[in-house]
Amino acid sequence: QVQLVESGGGLVQAGGSLRLSCAASGRTFSSDAMGWFRQAPGKGREFVAVITWTGGYRYVADSVKGRFIISRDNAKNTVYLQMNSLKPEDTAVYYCAFRSGGVGVSPESYDYWGQGTQVTVSS
């Protein structure tokens, strides 16, 4: 059982920045990964970024590359999503997710999910 708690969402103007945090607890392993996904109204859940707990592997979706940065703090069991140059199209509920046994970009491959945090970008 892995529990995830997101925080840091809010309302920002276009061009602004937010940093999302996801604190993890429970059983994790060196091969595990943490991902960020988002879901806009009426849309499916979209991959944003992923990072491994060890090894420093990270991958960011093309749609946010150059604007979003994923990072981790193993001592705090926390992953972050730094979001810069935000656009109205980034408006969505953002979820962190846990995947056992490796990285992935499909939401169906992730085992545990946080409650989500709303990010709203005004024009």
matplotlib code that plots the C-alpha trace (Angstrom):
import matplotlib.pyplot as plt

x = [0.0, 1.4, -0.2, 0.3, -0.6, -0.4, -0.2, 0.6, -2.2, -4.0, -5.0, -2.3, -2.1, -0.8, 3.0, 3.2, 4.6, 3.6, 5.4, 3.4, 4.6, 3.7, 4.6, 4.8, 4.5, 4.4, 6.4, 8.6, 11.5, 14.5, 12.9, 9.7, 8.8, 6.6, 4.7, 2.7, -0.5, -3.2, -6.8, -8.6, -12.4, -13.9, -10.5, -8.7, -5.8, -2.6, 1.0, 3.1, 6.4, 8.0, 11.0, 12.6, 13.4, 17.0, 19.2, 18.0, 16.0, 13.4, 11.2, 8.9, 6.2, 6.8, 3.8, 5.4, 9.1, 11.1, 8.5, 8.0, 10.7, 10.3, 12.5, 12.7, 14.0, 14.5, 15.2, 11.6, 10.1, 8.7, 8.6, 8.0, 6.7, 7.9, 5.6, 6.8, 5.4, 2.0, -0.7, -4.4, -4.2, -2.3, -5.5, -6.3, -6.4, -2.9, -2.3, 0.8, 1.0, 3.1, 4.3, 6.0, 8.7, 9.6, 8.6, 5.7, 3.7, 0.3, -2.0, -3.3, 0.2, 0.3, -0.7, -1.6, -2.8, -3.0, -6.2, -5.3, -4.8, -6.5, -4.3, -6.2, -4.4, -6.2, -5.6]
y = [0.0, 3.4, 6.6, 9.8, 13.4, 16.2, 19.9, 23.2, 23.7, 27.0, 29.8, 31.6, 34.0, 32.9, 33.0, 32.4, 29.4, 26.8, 24.0, 20.9, 18.5, 14.8, 13.1, 9.4, 6.9, 3.1, 0.4, 1.5, -0.1, 1.1, 0.1, 2.1, 5.3, 8.4, 10.1, 13.2, 13.1, 15.7, 15.6, 18.6, 18.8, 16.5, 15.0, 11.8, 11.5, 12.7, 11.9, 14.8, 13.5, 10.6, 10.1, 7.1, 7.0, 5.9, 6.4, 9.9, 8.8, 11.3, 11.9, 14.8, 14.9, 16.9, 19.1, 20.5, 20.0, 23.2, 24.5, 21.8, 20.1, 17.0, 16.4, 14.4, 14.6, 11.1, 12.2, 13.7, 10.9, 13.7, 14.4, 17.8, 19.3, 22.8, 24.4, 27.5, 29.7, 28.3, 28.5, 28.3, 24.9, 23.6, 24.0, 20.6, 18.4, 17.2, 13.8, 12.1, 8.4, 5.4, 2.6, -0.5, -2.2, 0.5, 3.6, 4.1, 6.8, 5.1, 5.9, 2.3, 1.1, 3.0, 1.3, 4.1, 7.7, 10.8, 12.7, 15.3, 19.1, 21.7, 24.0, 26.8, 29.2, 32.3, 34.2]
z = [0.0, -1.1, -0.1, -2.1, -1.1, -3.6, -2.8, -4.5, -6.9, -7.3, -9.6, -11.6, -14.5, -17.8, -17.8, -14.1, -12.2, -9.7, -7.9, -7.1, -4.4, -3.9, -0.6, -0.7, 2.1, 2.3, 0.6, -2.3, -4.1, -6.1, -9.3, -8.6, -10.3, -9.7, -12.4, -12.9, -15.0, -15.6, -16.7, -18.2, -18.2, -20.7, -21.5, -20.7, -18.3, -19.9, -19.1, -18.0, -16.5, -14.7, -12.4, -10.7, -7.0, -7.8, -10.8, -11.7, -14.8, -15.8, -18.8, -19.6, -22.2, -25.4, -24.6, -21.5, -22.3, -21.6, -19.2, -16.6, -14.5, -12.4, -9.5, -6.3, -2.7, -1.5, 2.1, 2.2, 0.0, -2.1, -5.8, -7.3, -10.6, -11.2, -13.8, -15.5, -18.3, -17.6, -20.3, -20.1, -21.8, -18.7, -16.7, -15.3, -12.2, -11.6, -10.1, -8.9, -9.3, -8.2, -10.5, -9.2, -11.2, -13.7, -15.6, -17.9, -19.7, -19.7, -16.7, -16.7, -15.8, -12.5, -9.3, -6.8, -7.2, -5.2, -4.7, -7.3, -7.1, -9.3, -11.4, -13.1, -15.5, -16.4, -19.7]

ax = plt.figure().add_subplot(projection="3d")
ax.plot(x, y, z, "-o")
ax.set_aspect("equal")
plt.show()
